[in-house]
Amino acid sequence: MPKLDNIDRNILRQLQVDSRLTNVQLAEVIGLSPPACLKRVKRLTEDGYIARQVTLLEPSKLGPMLHMVVEVFMERDHKHLFQAFVQRVQNTPEVKQCYQVTGEVDFVLIVMTTDMVAYESLCDRLLYSDPNVRKFRTLISMKRDKFETAIDIP
């Protein structure tokens, strides 16, 4: 994979702020011709630096939502059991993020549901039904003070 130069980094920074920029707008901000800019964006995408483009929604506009951080403690530390859990998480739409972590906690999940009834249903399907889940702890978010999706590019 080729190394990123300063122009590539600048393109990635700009697209993280607003991926709706047209190629002409992006080229102008970066200081490239539109064809050169388009070529670089295409290469960055093909090389996997740009995984996908999405639209971020404002959750408060969509009605009540509970945002939770769930710490999951596994019974046994076996790779195949962890992989099976991750596969189940992948198939659970309420789980928005999943991190396998070090320390006494094995996984941290970021979960969004409409209410506690929906969360209880998720717990039944994902956590209580898994014999390798020893316990879990739920932290309910009272307020989101910061949310960013951009990655600092070295």
Buried (B, 14 or more C-beta within 10 A) or exposed (E): EEEBEEBBEBBBBBBBEEBEBEBEBBBBBBEBEBEEBBEBBEBBEEEEBBEEEEEEEEEEEEEEEBBBBBBBEBEEEEEEBBEEBEEBBEEBEBBEEBEEEEEEBBBBBBBBBEEEEBBEEBBEBBBEEBEBBEEBEBEEBEEEEEEEEEEEEE
